[in-house]
């Protein structure tokens, strides 16, 4: 029997009363969502989408207007304050701005939740030393936050969140204040905490690349509603909602933007075609049919039809072990074989036809899955 979800949102609505208005603001609108034990679950949305309100429901810092939030088998909406304090010991929190005590050293910051739990001093010291080693900060134990880099501060924050052996770790924009290299290091630390300590991680972010790097599944939130959810590869490879597509465009390599296409047209007078690369089929989800792989037979089709081509732009990413990206080719528009070749290409691939420099086409090309050249299979 599969494990029961560790977190379940059941038709959750959250409204806030706005000053000077009789109409409440609905921050969350009929949210239903389940998160499995031991997974890394990403929640992504633009500023104001409702994602931070959603995560605050998990540790009952916010309570729903209607609906229920069940965490570790307990309905958080029904707990009294003392019961809440007990449950929150199993929920760690990592913040965007670190939230460290400036007058405490790294070790003392990590020790703080253990002091609140009245740990015996020798146990506390051993636990802090172990956590400093886990996050790679043993040599910085006696340094104050002002003496640490942003990445080191966040490592202290993660160690503090892990101090009481939580079952759930909430990371609210935990990498937004960090540079890309440090972001990667912090994400790998969170991944290691998930794999070695078995902690379930809920990752709140507005950065799709953060989701791509470590999440197992993702929910896309817009205007207080979940507009798309699924395994990360499936969402990246075949996004259905326009909001998801805009996010994907910021993190998948190889898709040329408008400025790039104009440059390519200046260098290549012929037909410009982008082929979306999707290494494997995407199963049906969210009421949409299955989406087949794409970009797997381009070389064979070029050879079969004998058309001349030049690879003029492209890039690939790996999402959950499978390739996603796009390759852009230039073709000689005058070739008689080009028409039959493009018919065959469309039959087994998703393509974006940008036309030629003399006769440009204005197809949408922001992200994979949006070209509409092939119908989804049912």
N, C-alpha and C positions, 0 to 999 in steps of 0.2 A: 504494500500500500504506500502511495506517495506521501511524503511529509506534508502535514498541514501548513498552510501559509504562516509565516511568522508575523506578517503585517497584512491586514485586510481593511480596505476602505469600502464601505457599502452605502452607495447613494449619498455621499457626503455633500452637504451644502454649507457654506460659511458666508454669512452676511455681516457687514459692518454698517452701523448707522453713521451717515455723513452729517457733519455739522451744517446746519442751515438747510437741510434737505429732508423731506418726508419719505423719500425713496431710499431704501438701504442699498449699499453697494455690494454686489454679489462677487466675492473674491474666488470662491469655488462653487462650481455649478454641477451637481450630480456626478461626483467623482466615485467611480467604482474601480478598484485596483487591488491586486494581490501580489505580494512579494514572497518568494520562497526562501526558506532558511539557507544561509550560506551563499547566496548570490550577491553580485554587485549590480544594483539596479539604478540606472540613471534617470533622473527627472530633468528635462530640459525645457526651457522656455525663455522668451524675451523678458526684459524688465517689466514688472507689473502683471505677468501672466498668471501668478498665483502659486508658483512653485514653492516659495519660502513659506507661505501660509500652509501649504500642504505638508511640508516636512515638520512644521511646528505642531501639527495635529498628532504626530507620532508619539511625541513625548508630552502631549497634552498642555503645551504652552498656549495653544489655542484650542478651543472646543467647538465642535460643529454646531451650526444652527439646527441642522437635522441630519439624520443618518448616523452611522456608527463607525468607530475606528477601533479595530481589535488588534492588539499587539501582544504577541506571545500568549495567545489564548485568553486575554483579558480585555474586556470592553473598557477603553480608557475614558469613555464619557461617563462612566458610572462610579469611578473611584473617588474616594474621599482623599483629602490632602495627605494624610499619613500613608495611605496605600499608594498614592502617586509617588511619594518620595522613595518608597521601597522599589517600585517598578522602574523608576528612572535610573536606579543604580545599574540596571542592565542595559541602559541606553547611553552610549557615549556621544559627544558632540564636538565637531571640529568646525571652527569658524573662519570666515574670510580674513578678518583682521586679527587673528590669533588669540585675542582676549587673554593675554598673559599678564600676571601681576608684575609691574615694573620693579618693585622692591624685593622680589623673590628671585633666586637663582633658577636656572633650568631645573635642577634637581628639586628645589623647593616647590616650583610650579607643578611638577609632576606629582609630588607628594600631597598636594592640597586635597584632592578628593579622598585620599586614604586617611588623612587626618580627620576629615569630616566623618568618616566611617569608623574612627577610633581604632585603627590598626595598631597592633603592638609595635613598638619602635623598631625592634630588630627585623620583624617581618616587613615593615614599611621600607626600611633601608635596602633590604635585599630586593624587594619589588621594584623600587626606583632604579637601582643599579641594573637590573635585568632589562627594564624598559629603555634606559639610556643606551645600553648595548644594542637593543633591538632596532632603535632608530638611528644608530651610528653617532651618538653624541656623548660618549663616555668622557672624552677629553674636554667637553664644554659644560660639564656638570655644575661647576661653580661660577659660570658666567651669567650675567644678568641679561635680560632681553635686549637692552640697548647695545650690548656687545655681540649680538648674534645677527646673522644675515636673515633675510626673509624666509629662505628655505629652512634654515635651522630653527627659527621661531615656529614654523609650522610643524616641524618634526617634534618639537617640545609639545605643541598642541595635540598632536596625534598620540604621543606617549601618555599625556595626561588623560586623554579620552579613553585610552585603553587600560588605565591604571586599575580600575575595579573589575576587570575581566568582563566587559559588557558582551551581550549577545548581538547587539545592534550598534552600528556606528553611523551617525548622521553627519555627512560632510556637506555643509551649506556654502557653496562657492569657495571651497577650500583652496583652490589654486588661482583664483581670479587676481590676486595681488602679486603673483609670482611671474618671473620671466619664463619663456618656453622651456629652457633647459631645466630649470629648477622645478617647473610644473611636472615634467616627465619623471624626475627623481621622486617627487612626492607621490605621484600616482603609482609608481612602482612600489613604494613603501605601503600604500594602501592595499595594493594587490597582494603583497606579501602578508599583510595582516589578515586579509581574507583567506588566503590559502593555508597559512601556518596556524592561525589562531581560530579559524572557523567563524569569524565574525561576519554577520550580514551587513553590507554597506549600502546605504541609500545616498546617492551622489546627486546633489542639486547643483545645476550649472546652466550657464547660457552658452557654453563652448562645446560644440559638437565634437571637436577633436578630443576633448577629455573623455566623452562617452565612448568614442571609437577606440581609445587606447585600452580601457580596462573593463568597461561594463559588459554584463551578460545580456541584459534586456534594458529597454528604454521606453519611457513614456514621454510624449511631446505634449506640453501644456500650452494652451493659447486661450486668453480671455476666460480663465477659470475652468476650462474644460480640457479633458484629455482628447486630443484630436487623432492621435495615432499611438500605437504601442506594439511591441513585439521584440524578438531577438535582434540584437544590434545589427548583425549582417543583413537580416531581412529588411529592416527599416532603411539602412544605407543603400542597399541594392535596388529596392523598389519602393521608394517613398510615395505615399498616396496623397497626403495633404499638402497644400501649397506652403504652409508654415514649415513643415518638415523639409520640403525641397529647398527652401531658402537656407535652412541650417546646413543641409548636406552640401550645398554649393560652397560653403565656407571651409569645408574640411576634406573634400574628396579631390584628389589630384587629377589633372589631365583635362578638365573641362575648360575650354577657352572662353574668356569673357568677351564682351563687345570690343574693348580696346585691342585685345589680342587678335581677334578676327580681322579687325581693320589692318593691323600690321601684317598679318598673313596674306591678306588680299593684295597688299602692296608688293609682297615678294613673290606671290603665286597667282598668275592670272587665271588659272584653270579652276575646276570644280573643287570645292572644299567640303569634305564630308567628315564628321566626327562619328566614330563608332563607340557606343557605350560598352564597357567591359564589365560583365557580371559572370564570375567564374562558375557559379552553380545556380540551379533553379531556386526560386523563392516560393515556399508553400503559400497556399491561400491563408489570408488573415484579415481581421477587421472587416469582414464582409466582401473583400475583394478576392478575385480569382488568383490562381497561381501565376507566377511570372517566370518564363523560361530564361535560361542562361543566354548571354549575349557576348559577341566578340571572340568566339572560339574558333571560327572557321574563315576568318578574313583572308589570311594568307592563301588558303586552299582555293577560295573563290577568285582571288586575283590571278593565281596561276591558271585556273581552269578557263577563265575568260581571256587571258592574255592581255589584260589592260596594264598600261604603264602607271605606276603610282609612286608617290614619295611620302614618306612619313614625316610630317612637318611639325607636329606638336603632340604631346601626350604625357601621361603620368599614371602611376598605379599606386594603390594603397592596399594594405592587408587588413581586413576586418574579420576578427574571429577566425583567422587562418585561411581566409579565402580572398581572392583578388577582386578589387573594385577600382574602376578608373575609366579612362577614355583615351582613345587614340585618334588623332586627326590626320587625314590623308589629303594629298592634293592629286587630282586626276586631270588628264588631258580631256577637256570638254569636247574636242573634235573627234575623238575615237568612236567608231561605229559600235564597238562592243560595250561602250559605257552604259547605255540604256539597259540591255539585258543583265549586265553585271549588277547594276543598282537594284533591279527587280529581285535578283537572287539574294543580294545583300540584305534587303529589307525583310525578306521572307524569314530569315533566321537570326536577325540582329536588330537592336534598337539603334537607329542612326539619326543624326541631325544634319540636314543638308543646308549648307550656308550659301549655295549657289556659287557664282563666279564674281570676280571683281567688276565685270561689265554688267552682270545681272544678279546682284546680291539677293539673297532670300533672308527674311527676318524671322526665322523660326526661334522659338524660345529654346534656350540652351543652358539654363542656369544649373541644371542638375540631372543626374541619371534618373531615368524612369519618366521623364517629362516629355520626351520627344513625340510619343504617340504613334510612332511608325508601325508598331505591332500591337495587335489587340492582346489583352491578357487571356490566357487559356483558362477555361472553366473546368 
